Amino acid sequence: MMKFDLHTHHNRCGHAEGTIRDYIESAISQGLQAIGISDHSPYFAEEADHAWPGIAMAKSEFDRYAEEVLRLKEEYKDRIEVLFGVESDFFPEHAELYRSIYKKYPFDYIIGSVHRTDDGVSIFNKKRWHGLDEAEKLRQKEHYYDLIRQSAESGMFQILGHIDAMKGYFPAFSEIKTEAVDRTLEIIGRCGMAIEINTSGKTKDCGGWYPSDDILERALHYGVAVTFGSDAHHPGRVGDEFEQVKQKLRDIGFKEWVFFRRQERVAVEL
């Protein structure tokens, strides 16, 4: 059995605990065969070196991040496969800047995640929904999925991160009806992208995972590949609920899930 986790963070981003080595050691202790290191990308388009401390690493740290992951990949090669990744923000207006930077590094995969919308507000901001009428809530949701669609079409990523995470502190998000979700899933499938089942939703008000079961059922319909990521911000969460996710995917009807090595998809039977 192949056990892996492609979504982990560490102390460089400013809001996670532990070193990269801590996450690798945790993965080994839990019997994983592969561990992906995927800390938050710097805000490359900001003038300041460290524009958002506590959210993402400084631009000046990115080379050191790459060097450390690659060094540990070599050090641990006989014990566990360490995969070099990054969780990248997606800003359409800065996509070419990010793309040009990522080309310089030998990533195994890049996770593309939408964390902010066009108003600059975090999807996890608890106040963003205050006072909005139903029409504006619908607009916000459709805009969020439009950004995810653009990220799929950009060709920059192998994996799309937590594609309904906007429900994190607003569980009613899932009840806002729109065809935008299906349109986006269809495009993700057409673009050959994978989506992650991200178990960090359990740490937010919504509980459970990203995405919800009904989205996973529709993802299967549209031929979307799936992968696993704990989105661990503490070493103890590496691989969290891997077996439960695996069983749920089987129940839905998936036959395989995937991970990435040198940006090539590797299918693993469920």
Backbone as JSON, one array per atom type, in Angstrom:
{
  "sequence": "MMKFDLHTHHNRCGHAEGTIRDYIESAISQGLQAIGISDHSPYFAEEADHAWPGIAMAKSEFDRYAEEVLRLKEEYKDRIEVLFGVESDFFPEHAELYRSIYKKYPFDYIIGSVHRTDDGVSIFNKKRWHGLDEAEKLRQKEHYYDLIRQSAESGMFQILGHIDAMKGYFPAFSEIKTEAVDRTLEIIGRCGMAIEINTSGKTKDCGGWYPSDDILERALHYGVAVTFGSDAHHPGRVGDEFEQVKQKLRDIGFKEWVFFRRQERVAVEL",
  "N": [[0.84, -1.2, 0.0], [0.52, 2.19, -0.84], [1.24, 5.0, 0.93], [0.81, 8.4, 1.38], [1.33, 11.97, 1.68], [0.72, 15.05, 0.49], [0.56, 17.69, 1.25], [1.91, 19.82, 3.32], [3.12, 22.09, 5.83], [5.53, 24.34, 7.39], [7.63, 25.95, 9.88], [8.58, 28.18, 8.49], [6.62, 29.65, 7.16], [5.38, 31.1, 9.08], [3.02, 30.59, 10.45], [2.87, 28.0, 11.17], [3.95, 25.12, 13.03], [7.12, 23.65, 13.82], [9.93, 22.11, 12.12], [11.01, 21.35, 8.72], [12.27, 18.88, 8.79], [11.03, 17.79, 11.06], [8.48, 17.2, 10.08], [9.04, 15.29, 8.16], [10.12, 13.25, 9.74], [7.86, 12.66, 11.28], [6.21, 11.64, 9.28], [7.61, 9.31, 8.59], [7.4, 7.9, 10.99], [4.73, 7.28, 10.94], [4.46, 5.53, 8.93], [4.43, 6.37, 6.24], [5.14, 6.33, 2.74], [5.83, 8.38, 1.11], [6.38, 11.86, 1.44], [5.22, 15.05, 0.99], [6.56, 18.28, 0.82], [5.33, 21.45, 1.14], [5.27, 24.36, 1.5], [3.85, 27.69, 2.0], [3.98, 29.88, -0.74], [6.08, 32.79, -1.19], [4.93, 36.24, -1.29], [5.39, 37.2, -4.19], [4.94, 39.4, -5.85], [4.84, 41.62, -4.27], [6.4, 44.61, -3.1], [7.93, 44.71, -0.77], [10.25, 42.57, 0.98], [9.29, 40.77, 2.88], [6.27, 40.79, 2.97], [3.94, 39.84, 4.17], [4.26, 38.72, 6.97], [3.74, 35.91, 9.05], [1.88, 34.82, 7.41], [3.03, 34.0, 4.97], [6.25, 32.92, 3.71], [9.25, 34.97, 3.52], [10.46, 36.54, 0.51], [13.2, 36.34, 0.27], [13.71, 34.0, 1.57], [13.09, 31.91, -0.06], [14.93, 30.57, -1.76], [16.49, 29.34, 0.2], [14.6, 27.68, 1.34], [14.11, 25.91, -0.83], [16.69, 24.78, -1.07], [16.92, 23.49, 1.41], [14.84, 21.55, 1.37], [15.64, 19.98, -0.82], [18.11, 19.06, 0.06], [17.31, 17.51, 2.27], [15.73, 15.68, 0.96], [17.66, 14.14, -0.34], [19.1, 13.23, 1.89], [17.25, 11.59, 3.2], [16.6, 9.6, 1.41], [16.76, 6.82, 1.48], [14.93, 6.11, 3.33], [12.44, 7.36, 3.14], [10.46, 8.81, 0.55], [10.97, 12.06, -0.22], [9.15, 14.67, -1.4], [9.36, 17.55, -3.38], [7.63, 20.38, -3.12], [5.36, 23.21, -3.41], [2.94, 25.37, -2.02], [1.17, 27.44, -3.86], [-0.05, 30.72, -4.03], [-2.68, 31.99, -6.11], [-2.84, 34.56, -8.24], [-4.33, 36.1, -10.81], [-3.37, 38.39, -12.16], [-0.69, 38.37, -11.6], [0.31, 36.03, -12.52], [2.23, 35.36, -14.52], [4.62, 36.3, -13.47], [4.93, 34.63, -11.18], [5.03, 32.18, -12.52], [7.42, 32.41, -13.96], [9.3, 32.44, -11.93], [8.94, 29.94, -10.67], [9.86, 28.21, -12.62], [12.54, 28.02, -12.24], [13.12, 26.12, -10.39], [13.37, 22.66, -9.3], [10.66, 21.4, -8.97], [8.61, 18.79, -7.68], [5.9, 18.97, -7.69], [3.33, 21.5, -7.83], [1.03, 23.09, -5.83], [-1.85, 24.82, -6.52], [-3.57, 27.37, -5.03], [-6.42, 29.27, -4.15], [-6.51, 31.9, -2.06], [-7.25, 34.47, -1.6], [-9.63, 36.86, -2.79], [-10.82, 39.1, -5.42], [-11.23, 41.42, -4.01], [-9.22, 41.5, -2.25], [-9.53, 40.32, 0.18], [-9.12, 37.73, 2.56], [-10.17, 34.36, 2.05], [-10.73, 33.1, 4.36], [-11.5, 34.99, 6.14], [-13.53, 35.84, 8.73], [-15.33, 37.89, 8.79], [-16.06, 38.58, 6.25], [-18.52, 37.85, 5.19], [-20.42, 39.26, 6.51], [-23.39, 41.09, 6.58], [-24.0, 40.78, 3.88], [-26.22, 40.47, 1.11], [-28.26, 37.91, -0.44], [-27.75, 37.84, -3.18], [-25.21, 39.0, -3.39], [-23.69, 37.2, -1.94], [-23.88, 35.02, -3.65], [-22.53, 36.08, -5.86], [-19.96, 36.33, -4.79], [-19.28, 33.65, -4.36], [-19.34, 32.65, -6.98], [-17.35, 34.17, -8.15], [-15.12, 33.25, -6.73], [-14.99, 30.58, -7.68], [-14.51, 31.15, -10.33], [-11.91, 32.14, -10.21], [-10.61, 29.77, -9.41], [-11.11, 28.25, -11.68], [-9.6, 29.73, -13.55], [-7.09, 29.26, -12.48], [-6.79, 26.54, -12.96], [-6.73, 26.53, -15.74], [-4.4, 27.86, -16.21], [-2.13, 26.29, -16.37], [-0.05, 26.17, -14.6], [0.06, 24.54, -12.42], [-0.05, 21.3, -10.76], [-1.82, 20.32, -8.95], [-4.87, 21.35, -7.47], [-5.62, 23.24, -4.66], [-7.66, 22.68, -1.77], [-10.59, 23.12, -2.75], [-13.11, 24.05, -1.92], [-12.69, 25.68, 0.22], [-13.59, 28.13, 1.07], [-15.76, 27.78, 2.59], [-14.84, 27.47, 5.1], [-15.06, 29.15, 7.51], [-17.64, 29.79, 7.17], [-20.01, 27.91, 6.97], [-22.45, 27.84, 5.57], [-21.83, 28.49, 3.01], [-21.66, 26.25, 1.38], [-24.28, 25.77, 0.75], [-25.08, 27.63, -1.06], [-26.43, 27.83, -4.11], [-25.17, 27.19, -7.3], [-24.24, 26.9, -10.72], [-21.62, 27.22, -11.2], [-19.79, 25.65, -9.83], [-19.95, 23.08, -11.01], [-19.24, 23.78, -13.64], [-16.63, 24.58, -13.23], [-15.43, 22.22, -12.25], [-15.69, 20.6, -14.51], [-13.92, 21.87, -16.25], [-11.53, 21.6, -14.82], [-11.23, 18.82, -14.99], [-10.96, 18.57, -17.78], [-8.59, 19.91, -18.15], [-6.81, 18.19, -17.05], [-6.09, 18.28, -14.39], [-5.4, 17.6, -10.9], [-7.33, 17.41, -7.9], [-7.11, 18.03, -4.4], [-8.0, 16.01, -1.57], [-8.44, 17.46, 1.32], [-7.75, 17.4, 4.63], [-7.84, 19.36, 6.54], [-10.08, 20.86, 6.96], [-11.43, 20.05, 9.17], [-10.39, 21.51, 11.22], [-11.58, 23.94, 11.15], [-14.61, 26.0, 11.31], [-16.45, 24.73, 9.66], [-15.96, 22.03, 9.82], [-15.08, 18.58, 8.98], [-13.91, 17.75, 5.64], [-12.15, 19.31, 2.88], [-12.72, 18.88, -0.57], [-16.34, 18.86, -0.07], [-18.38, 15.87, 0.14], [-20.31, 15.78, -1.92], [-19.2, 17.35, -3.9], [-16.97, 15.82, -4.5], [-18.22, 13.59, -5.62], [-19.23, 14.72, -7.96], [-16.84, 15.48, -9.09], [-15.74, 13.0, -9.76], [-17.54, 12.29, -11.76], [-16.8, 14.11, -13.74], [-14.31, 13.25, -14.39], [-12.11, 14.01, -12.86], [-8.94, 13.86, -11.38], [-7.78, 12.77, -8.15], [-6.06, 13.55, -5.07], [-4.21, 13.3, -1.96], [-4.0, 15.4, 0.9], [-2.98, 16.54, 4.02], [-2.69, 19.13, 4.82], [-1.12, 19.88, 6.94], [-0.19, 21.83, 9.7], [1.17, 21.33, 11.86], [3.45, 18.9, 13.0], [2.24, 16.58, 14.03], [-0.11, 16.22, 12.62], [0.4, 15.09, 10.17], [-0.55, 13.01, 7.53], [-3.13, 12.81, 8.49], [-6.18, 11.22, 8.92], [-5.95, 9.73, 6.61], [-6.66, 7.02, 5.94], [-9.44, 7.06, 6.28], [-10.2, 8.88, 4.3], [-9.36, 7.49, 2.05], [-11.12, 5.27, 2.12], [-13.58, 6.59, 1.82], [-13.33, 7.63, -0.78], [-13.26, 5.24, -2.23], [-15.86, 4.37, -1.66], [-17.34, 6.3, -3.01], [-16.67, 5.74, -5.59], [-14.24, 6.05, -6.86], [-11.29, 4.67, -8.33], [-8.61, 5.01, -8.17], [-5.99, 7.13, -6.89], [-3.68, 9.9, -6.99], [-0.17, 10.87, -7.01], [2.65, 13.1, -7.39], [5.69, 13.13, -9.15], [8.52, 14.76, -10.08], [6.84, 16.39, -11.52], [5.3, 14.67, -12.94], [2.45, 12.66, -13.21], [1.63, 10.06, -10.95], [-0.15, 7.21, -10.66], [-2.02, 5.58, -8.12], [-3.45, 2.67, -6.92], [-6.53, 2.53, -5.22]],
  "CA": [[0.0, 0.0, 0.0], [1.24, 3.45, -0.93], [0.68, 6.01, 1.82], [1.5, 9.65, 1.08], [0.68, 13.22, 2.09], [1.37, 16.04, -0.36], [0.31, 19.08, 1.67], [2.42, 20.12, 4.66], [3.77, 23.39, 6.02], [6.5, 24.32, 8.49], [7.7, 27.24, 10.57], [8.99, 29.3, 7.64], [5.47, 30.46, 6.74], [5.01, 31.98, 10.18], [1.81, 30.18, 11.19], [2.93, 26.55, 11.38], [4.95, 24.71, 14.01], [8.02, 22.58, 13.47], [10.82, 22.21, 10.97], [10.75, 20.38, 7.65], [12.72, 17.58, 9.3], [10.0, 17.28, 11.97], [7.38, 16.63, 9.29], [9.56, 14.07, 7.54], [10.21, 12.23, 10.79], [6.5, 12.27, 11.61], [5.74, 10.79, 8.19], [8.26, 8.0, 8.74], [6.84, 7.21, 12.17], [3.37, 6.85, 10.63], [4.5, 4.55, 7.86], [4.25, 6.91, 4.9], [6.2, 6.06, 1.76], [6.19, 9.65, 0.49], [5.92, 13.05, 2.14], [5.4, 16.26, 0.21], [6.78, 19.53, 1.54], [4.63, 22.39, 0.25], [4.96, 25.55, 2.27], [3.24, 28.8, 1.27], [4.87, 30.71, -1.56], [6.16, 34.21, -0.85], [4.16, 37.18, -2.12], [6.45, 37.63, -5.1], [4.64, 40.67, -6.51], [4.92, 42.72, -3.31], [7.7, 45.29, -3.11], [8.66, 44.33, 0.44], [10.75, 41.21, 1.0], [8.41, 39.95, 3.72], [5.08, 41.65, 3.02], [2.89, 39.27, 5.0], [4.77, 37.8, 7.99], [2.65, 35.2, 9.69], [1.05, 34.21, 6.37], [3.89, 33.35, 3.99], [7.67, 33.18, 3.91], [9.85, 36.09, 2.81], [11.04, 36.21, -0.8], [14.61, 35.99, 0.47], [13.78, 32.65, 2.16], [12.64, 30.88, -0.99], [16.09, 29.76, -2.15], [16.87, 28.51, 1.36], [13.56, 26.65, 1.42], [14.4, 24.91, -1.86], [17.93, 24.09, -0.72], [16.7, 22.58, 2.55], [14.03, 20.4, 0.94], [16.45, 19.13, -1.7], [19.12, 18.41, 0.9], [16.64, 16.47, 3.06], [15.32, 14.65, -0.01], [18.82, 13.28, -0.52], [19.46, 12.62, 3.17], [16.26, 10.58, 3.62], [16.17, 8.84, 0.24], [16.66, 5.39, 1.76], [13.92, 5.89, 4.38], [11.15, 7.86, 2.67], [10.6, 9.71, -0.59], [10.61, 13.44, 0.08], [8.75, 15.35, -2.63], [9.58, 18.99, -3.3], [6.48, 21.12, -3.62], [5.05, 24.52, -2.84], [1.56, 25.8, -2.17], [1.25, 28.76, -4.49], [-1.22, 31.57, -4.24], [-2.98, 32.28, -7.51], [-3.32, 35.9, -8.57], [-4.25, 36.15, -12.28], [-2.58, 39.53, -12.65], [0.73, 38.13, -11.35], [0.59, 34.63, -12.86], [3.46, 35.19, -15.3], [5.75, 36.49, -12.54], [5.07, 33.4, -10.41], [5.44, 31.12, -13.43], [8.84, 32.58, -14.3], [10.1, 32.08, -10.75], [8.85, 28.5, -10.43], [10.63, 27.48, -13.62], [13.94, 27.94, -11.81], [13.26, 25.11, -9.33], [12.97, 21.31, -9.73], [9.52, 20.97, -8.18], [7.86, 17.59, -8.01], [4.52, 19.42, -7.95], [2.93, 22.79, -7.28], [-0.39, 23.19, -5.48], [-2.4, 26.15, -6.75], [-4.67, 27.62, -4.1], [-6.99, 30.61, -4.06], [-6.68, 32.31, -0.66], [-7.82, 35.82, -1.6], [-10.42, 37.18, -3.98], [-10.44, 40.37, -6.05], [-11.29, 42.52, -3.03], [-8.04, 41.39, -1.39], [-9.9, 39.76, 1.48], [-8.89, 36.3, 2.69], [-11.37, 33.51, 2.05], [-10.95, 32.65, 5.73], [-11.89, 36.13, 6.98], [-14.87, 35.56, 9.26], [-16.2, 39.06, 8.64], [-16.32, 38.89, 4.85], [-19.91, 37.55, 4.85], [-21.33, 40.07, 7.32], [-24.2, 42.1, 5.92], [-24.18, 40.55, 2.45], [-27.49, 39.87, 0.72], [-28.09, 36.61, -1.12], [-27.16, 38.07, -4.5], [-23.79, 39.25, -3.24], [-23.09, 35.93, -1.54], [-23.76, 34.23, -4.87], [-21.46, 36.67, -6.66], [-18.68, 35.99, -4.15], [-18.99, 32.23, -4.62], [-19.05, 32.45, -8.4], [-16.03, 34.76, -8.4], [-14.15, 32.3, -6.17], [-14.82, 29.46, -8.6], [-13.9, 31.66, -11.55], [-10.46, 32.15, -9.96], [-10.15, 28.39, -9.43], [-11.1, 27.87, -13.1], [-8.43, 30.34, -14.18], [-5.87, 28.58, -12.0], [-6.72, 25.27, -13.68], [-6.39, 26.79, -17.13], [-3.09, 28.53, -16.3], [-1.08, 25.31, -16.64], [1.05, 26.37, -13.66], [-0.06, 23.66, -11.26], [-0.46, 19.9, -10.92], [-2.87, 20.08, -7.96], [-5.6, 22.52, -6.96], [-5.79, 23.07, -3.21], [-8.9, 22.92, -0.99], [-11.4, 23.88, -3.7], [-14.28, 24.71, -1.33], [-12.24, 26.16, 1.54], [-14.29, 29.35, 1.44], [-16.76, 27.41, 3.6], [-14.15, 27.21, 6.37], [-15.7, 29.86, 8.62], [-19.0, 30.12, 6.72], [-20.51, 26.63, 6.45], [-23.58, 28.05, 4.65], [-21.27, 28.62, 1.66], [-21.96, 25.03, 0.62], [-25.69, 25.76, 0.37], [-25.32, 28.63, -2.11], [-26.56, 27.03, -5.32], [-24.65, 27.79, -8.52], [-23.65, 25.97, -11.67], [-20.19, 27.53, -11.33], [-19.0, 24.54, -9.3], [-19.88, 22.06, -12.05], [-18.47, 24.3, -14.77], [-15.23, 24.57, -12.83], [-14.99, 20.82, -12.2], [-15.57, 20.13, -15.89], [-12.68, 22.43, -16.8], [-10.42, 20.94, -14.11], [-11.07, 17.51, -15.61], [-10.48, 18.76, -19.14], [-7.19, 20.37, -18.08], [-5.98, 17.13, -16.51], [-5.62, 18.64, -13.06], [-5.86, 16.85, -9.73], [-7.75, 18.16, -6.72], [-6.76, 17.32, -3.18], [-8.89, 15.89, -0.42], [-7.66, 18.18, 2.33], [-8.44, 17.08, 5.88], [-7.72, 20.44, 7.52], [-11.38, 21.47, 7.22], [-11.85, 19.68, 10.53], [-9.87, 22.5, 12.17], [-12.36, 25.16, 10.95], [-16.01, 25.92, 11.74], [-17.23, 23.83, 8.79], [-15.68, 20.62, 10.11], [-14.96, 17.72, 7.8], [-12.81, 17.89, 4.69], [-12.33, 20.03, 1.6], [-14.08, 19.39, -0.7], [-17.42, 18.05, 0.47], [-18.63, 14.62, -0.59], [-21.07, 15.97, -3.16], [-18.26, 17.85, -4.91], [-16.16, 14.68, -4.92], [-19.04, 12.78, -6.52], [-19.28, 15.4, -9.25], [-15.48, 15.41, -9.64], [-15.64, 11.68, -10.41], [-18.33, 12.38, -13.0], [-16.06, 14.91, -14.73], [-13.0, 12.64, -14.64], [-11.07, 14.76, -12.15], [-8.07, 13.04, -10.54], [-7.74, 13.2, -6.75], [-4.89, 13.23, -4.27], [-4.42, 13.49, -0.51], [-3.16, 16.36, 1.62], [-3.49, 16.88, 5.35], [-2.52, 20.57, 5.08], [-0.63, 19.91, 8.32], [0.59, 22.97, 10.2], [1.84, 20.76, 13.03], [3.91, 17.58, 12.56], [1.34, 15.53, 14.47], [-1.25, 16.04, 11.71], [0.81, 14.46, 8.92], [-1.31, 11.81, 7.22], [-4.35, 12.79, 9.3], [-7.39, 10.66, 8.33], [-5.64, 9.15, 5.3], [-7.42, 5.8, 5.69], [-10.85, 7.42, 6.15], [-10.36, 9.47, 2.98], [-9.22, 6.4, 1.09], [-12.36, 4.5, 2.1], [-14.64, 7.43, 1.26], [-13.15, 7.67, -2.23], [-13.71, 3.94, -2.73], [-17.32, 4.34, -1.57], [-17.88, 7.18, -4.05], [-16.46, 5.06, -6.86], [-12.89, 6.23, -7.4], [-10.48, 3.46, -8.39], [-7.21, 5.36, -7.94], [-5.63, 8.52, -6.65], [-2.4, 10.18, -7.64], [0.79, 11.83, -6.49], [3.47, 13.62, -8.48], [7.15, 13.04, -9.04], [9.07, 15.54, -11.2], [5.65, 16.94, -12.18], [4.61, 13.61, -13.67], [1.44, 12.0, -12.39], [1.8, 8.64, -10.63], [-1.44, 6.69, -10.18], [-1.95, 4.56, -7.07], [-4.74, 2.01, -6.74], [-7.15, 2.74, -3.9]],
  "C": [[0.87, 1.25, 0.0], [0.53, 4.49, -0.07], [1.49, 7.29, 1.65], [0.68, 10.83, 1.6], [1.42, 14.33, 1.36], [1.24, 17.48, 0.14], [0.72, 19.27, 3.13], [3.11, 21.48, 4.66], [4.85, 23.26, 7.09], [6.71, 25.76, 8.95], [8.1, 28.42, 9.7], [7.81, 30.22, 7.28], [4.97, 31.37, 7.85], [3.76, 31.6, 10.94], [1.73, 28.66, 11.32], [4.06, 26.25, 12.36], [5.85, 23.63, 13.43], [8.83, 22.84, 12.21], [10.42, 21.21, 9.89], [11.15, 18.98, 8.12], [11.67, 16.97, 10.24], [8.86, 16.61, 11.2], [7.81, 15.34, 8.61], [9.62, 12.94, 8.57], [8.82, 11.75, 11.21], [5.93, 11.34, 10.54], [6.33, 9.39, 8.28], [7.62, 7.22, 9.88], [5.44, 6.68, 11.91], [3.3, 5.94, 9.4], [4.22, 5.08, 6.47], [5.43, 6.52, 4.02], [6.67, 7.34, 1.07], [5.6, 10.8, 1.28], [6.23, 14.26, 1.28], [5.57, 17.47, 1.1], [6.27, 20.65, 0.64], [4.27, 23.67, 0.98], [4.45, 26.67, 1.36], [4.29, 29.59, 0.49], [4.95, 32.12, -1.0], [5.18, 35.02, -1.72], [5.13, 37.86, -3.08], [6.2, 39.01, -5.72], [4.71, 41.86, -5.57], [6.32, 43.32, -3.35], [8.55, 44.85, -1.92], [9.11, 42.87, 0.36], [9.8, 40.29, 1.76], [7.13, 40.74, 4.0], [4.03, 41.15, 4.01], [3.47, 38.26, 6.0], [3.6, 37.17, 8.74], [1.71, 34.54, 8.71], [1.9, 33.42, 5.38], [5.34, 33.72, 4.25], [8.12, 34.42, 3.13], [10.4, 35.62, 1.46], [12.48, 35.73, -0.65], [14.78, 34.6, 1.07], [13.56, 31.56, 1.12], [13.79, 29.99, -1.46], [16.5, 28.83, -1.01], [15.87, 27.38, 1.57], [13.86, 25.53, 0.42], [15.64, 24.11, -1.5], [17.71, 23.09, 0.42], [15.9, 21.36, 2.14], [14.87, 19.45, 0.1], [17.54, 18.4, -0.93], [18.5, 17.26, 1.7], [16.12, 15.35, 2.16], [16.45, 13.64, -0.2], [19.15, 12.53, 0.77], [18.53, 11.45, 3.52], [15.89, 9.59, 2.52], [16.02, 7.35, 0.48], [15.59, 5.07, 2.8], [12.52, 6.3, 3.93], [11.41, 8.77, 1.46], [10.09, 11.1, -0.18], [10.35, 14.15, -1.25], [8.8, 16.86, -2.42], [8.39, 19.71, -3.95], [6.4, 22.51, -3.04], [3.55, 24.71, -2.99], [1.58, 27.24, -2.64], [-0.08, 29.47, -4.44], [-1.43, 31.74, -5.74], [-3.59, 33.66, -7.62], [-3.21, 36.04, -10.09], [-3.34, 37.25, -12.81], [-1.08, 39.33, -12.45], [1.17, 36.73, -11.79], [1.91, 34.47, -13.6], [4.7, 35.4, -14.44], [5.99, 35.2, -11.75], [5.58, 32.27, -11.3], [6.94, 31.2, -13.73], [9.75, 32.2, -13.14], [10.1, 30.57, -10.55], [9.67, 27.68, -11.42], [12.08, 27.27, -13.21], [14.19, 26.78, -10.85], [12.75, 23.75, -9.8], [11.81, 20.74, -8.89], [9.0, 19.61, -8.66], [6.41, 17.94, -8.34], [4.34, 20.8, -7.34], [1.43, 22.73, -7.04], [-0.83, 24.63, -5.72], [-3.62, 26.36, -5.87], [-5.12, 29.08, -4.17], [-7.23, 30.91, -2.58], [-7.3, 33.68, -0.52], [-8.59, 36.05, -2.88], [-10.08, 38.6, -4.44], [-10.54, 41.58, -5.12], [-10.11, 42.47, -2.06], [-8.3, 40.75, -0.05], [-9.68, 38.25, 1.47], [-10.19, 35.53, 2.66], [-11.7, 33.04, 3.46], [-11.33, 33.79, 6.68], [-13.34, 35.96, 7.42], [-15.85, 36.7, 9.01], [-16.65, 39.3, 7.19], [-17.78, 38.68, 4.45], [-20.91, 38.44, 5.58], [-22.08, 41.08, 6.45], [-24.44, 41.9, 4.44], [-25.56, 39.96, 2.16], [-27.2, 38.62, -0.12], [-27.43, 36.78, -2.49], [-25.66, 38.28, -4.41], [-23.05, 37.99, -2.77], [-22.88, 35.04, -2.76], [-22.62, 34.76, -5.74], [-20.09, 36.3, -6.11], [-18.3, 34.54, -4.46], [-18.61, 32.02, -6.08], [-17.7, 33.06, -8.78], [-14.92, 33.83, -7.9], [-13.91, 31.14, -7.14], [-14.29, 29.9, -9.95], [-12.38, 31.73, -11.39], [-9.89, 30.74, -9.98], [-10.11, 27.88, -10.88], [-9.87, 28.45, -13.8], [-7.14, 29.67, -13.74], [-5.69, 27.24, -12.69], [-6.23, 25.49, -15.1], [-5.0, 27.39, -17.3], [-1.96, 27.57, -16.66], [0.09, 25.39, -15.68], [1.14, 25.27, -12.61], [-0.35, 22.22, -11.66], [-1.69, 19.59, -10.06], [-3.55, 21.4, -7.65], [-5.95, 22.27, -5.5], [-7.18, 23.42, -2.74], [-9.95, 23.75, -1.75], [-12.77, 24.32, -3.17], [-13.95, 25.28, 0.04], [-12.9, 27.46, 1.96], [-15.39, 29.06, 2.46], [-16.16, 27.32, 4.99], [-14.81, 27.85, 7.57], [-17.1, 30.36, 8.24], [-19.61, 28.87, 6.11], [-21.66, 26.77, 5.45], [-23.13, 28.26, 3.21], [-21.67, 27.43, 0.79], [-23.4, 25.01, 0.11], [-26.03, 26.8, -0.69], [-25.29, 27.9, -3.46], [-26.06, 27.81, -6.54], [-24.08, 26.71, -9.42], [-22.15, 26.18, -11.83], [-19.31, 26.38, -10.84], [-18.84, 23.46, -10.36], [-19.06, 22.53, -13.25], [-16.97, 24.24, -14.47], [-14.68, 23.15, -12.8], [-14.79, 20.26, -13.61], [-14.25, 20.62, -16.51], [-11.46, 21.82, -16.14], [-10.15, 19.57, -14.73], [-10.49, 17.61, -17.0], [-9.01, 19.16, -19.17], [-6.25, 19.32, -17.5], [-5.4, 17.42, -15.14], [-6.1, 17.64, -12.02], [-6.36, 17.83, -8.68], [-7.37, 17.35, -5.49], [-7.99, 17.12, -2.3], [-8.05, 16.33, 0.76], [-8.38, 18.05, 3.66], [-8.34, 18.19, 6.92], [-9.04, 21.16, 7.76], [-11.88, 21.17, 8.61], [-11.39, 20.68, 11.57], [-10.62, 23.83, 12.07], [-13.81, 24.94, 11.37], [-16.81, 24.9, 10.93], [-17.08, 22.37, 9.18], [-15.46, 19.83, 8.83], [-13.78, 18.06, 6.92], [-13.16, 18.9, 3.61], [-11.94, 19.05, 0.49], [-15.09, 18.43, -0.1], [-17.68, 16.84, -0.42], [-19.36, 14.85, -1.9], [-20.19, 16.53, -4.27], [-17.37, 16.71, -5.41], [-16.94, 13.77, -5.88], [-19.1, 13.4, -7.91], [-17.9, 15.41, -9.91], [-15.26, 14.08, -10.35], [-16.36, 11.69, -11.75], [-17.55, 13.09, -14.11], [-14.63, 14.4, -14.96], [-11.85, 13.37, -13.99], [-10.26, 13.8, -11.28], [-8.04, 13.62, -9.13], [-6.44, 12.79, -6.09], [-5.18, 13.55, -2.82], [-3.46, 14.54, 0.04], [-3.76, 16.69, 2.97], [-3.52, 18.38, 5.58], [-2.03, 20.76, 6.53], [0.17, 21.18, 8.6], [1.25, 22.6, 11.52], [2.25, 19.34, 12.64], [2.96, 16.44, 12.94], [0.15, 15.29, 13.55], [-0.86, 15.41, 10.38], [0.02, 13.17, 8.71], [-2.66, 11.71, 7.91], [-5.56, 12.35, 8.48], [-7.18, 10.11, 6.91], [-6.54, 7.94, 5.0], [-8.9, 6.09, 5.51], [-11.12, 8.04, 4.78], [-10.3, 8.39, 1.91], [-10.52, 5.59, 0.98], [-13.51, 5.3, 1.5], [-14.53, 7.49, -0.27], [-13.58, 6.35, -2.88], [-15.24, 3.89, -2.76], [-17.96, 5.18, -2.67], [-17.73, 6.54, -5.42], [-15.12, 5.3, -7.52], [-12.13, 4.92, -7.34], [-9.01, 3.74, -8.04], [-7.11, 6.8, -7.47], [-4.19, 8.69, -7.06], [-1.47, 10.97, -6.72], [1.7, 12.22, -7.64], [4.95, 13.55, -8.14], [7.72, 13.71, -10.29], [7.95, 16.03, -12.14], [4.95, 15.95, -13.1], [3.65, 12.89, -12.73], [1.75, 10.53, -12.19], [0.5, 8.16, -10.01], [-1.21, 5.58, -9.18], [-3.35, 3.98, -6.89], [-5.25, 2.24, -5.33], [-7.42, 1.41, -3.21]]
}
